[in-house]
């Protein structure tokens, strides 16, 4: 063997060491990755790809028909300095989130406490109460809501029994947003199920100890149930807040996509949709989407920060 | 039972799927005479269109693959397909968007086909003109229509009021409204819907004053003074109970026809279009008709115009432009096609087709045809296509401001000023 061939074989060997790691990794995990491939394609092609594209588009003017034109920070500057509708839609969305999330959680918790008292036919009630959550975001329910809260709708017919002449709730700017908040509260099913599971996991011996001490129900709720439930409350609050910011369908259907009357139901997502698909300002709409992401992230981060002071994990 | 699949079977299955996928583009290529068509409308329009497509396939051998969407979903879909370089061969186009699409080459000029594949020798001149952008033909009008007021004849009879006619003025409507108030029919039905947020009605009112909503240069064609006058007039009508109140008008979101004032039974008339009488009649138990928009004073006309209700255009990236042009020619000229289409898209623009269609029409369709044919002194010149931002001004400025006045959030004076500044800003931004 010549020196040259030795060094060549050493190189080959060195190469082999490196590739052994990869080939072993591949051999161990190849089937896994292969099975994940469809998901990877979807994840990179349909999720990551569009997200990155939208970030790029948010720095352009793009009307779909002609190529995007680079705009630098124009879209963001306009949004924060010179866009009344941005401010209006932000105000509507904040109002919606601030009122609908706590009310919905309180309602869900109330029903969960009721159902947790070991009544007969629990699975049936659970299913019934969960049903609105499945239907709530649907077009049919939004249309139904229009009928119920219209001037001569069900609500006013009921009020008329007591001699009260109700306004046309959905088409009056003072009440229209509240009808959407009520619709959101009505979809209390999914947080309720989670609360119910949380209530079930509170150790019974705590309640036994409390009853031996003669604690009132009210006191038991504030001192045992609620503190033990805080991780679940925290989880639900985060999820519902995000849902609240993303809420779109009901407002879109009830106001015919316009946010009427007087922009009182112009949700942020609705404004974003109109900018993108009614006025074909894809760049500006992308910028709006990224700002929404930032806002939701800040809210979530803030919740996590404050959770240290009120969420109890039993460890 | 458990299902197991060994590796060979799995591979076999996968190969079969991939093979099928690989074959399908080839299958599509084989059909190069197939035309793809996209339009907005409802089932009734689709049935008529498909009827014509069947006739066309029988006469030419070319197949038409047709799909339709509602107005709101149509434009995003068309824009997305156009952006992807995959526009349909035949697209339905609106007067509002034709300039934008033409200037961006999203639809193709048709002049090279006129006289050969596309026969327009008997086509109405004003309708032909309406499809031109910068002197070139980009759209073939599928029918003429005009703005019109939808009138509930039964309600007028109940109120004992003579229904409006072509001489009715805004002052006459006030008088009718007083009569409606004193009769108090159907739980307080008003004579007219609140038209302050209706872009066509404002345009019609301005045109009677010799002005326009937009100039040919795409600027606002009126000033604060007119805008203030407009909002003031409607504020008074609202305050006096001539037109419906704010809350009621806001039920109409410019979406489904079911939510409009006449169909909801809140008003006896409202602004609409001549070709929509048929659609509205199907939703109402009462006998409906159409009449012109009110005159601003006796003897003043020129507010109306015969608008191309919609066009067919040929997609800019279509690989089959000539066949598409031939389809358009068949669609507007063929008498049998005309019989299938009726006046659903507007009054046919070829007189020979009109003659064939007219005797077959039902009473309501006849009303629409006669209305558009006999506008007389109400008729003015066709305005230039509106600027690209007109839709945004309509949706997010005019309608919002009109509601602000109606609900008392702005005075008419303030609203007039705000509307002009805001609309100018929107035009500026879009330019």
Interface residues (C-beta under 8 A of the other chain):
Chain A: X63 X64 X65 X66 X85 X150 X151 X167 X168 X170 X171 X172 X173 X255 X256 X257 X258 X260 X261 X262 X263 X274 X276 X277 X278 X279 X280
Chain B: X72 X75 X76 X79 X80 X82 X83 X100 X101 X104 X106 X246 X247 X248 X249 X250 X251 X253 X254 X255 X256 X259 X389 X391 X392 X395 X396 X399 X400 X403 X404 X407 X409
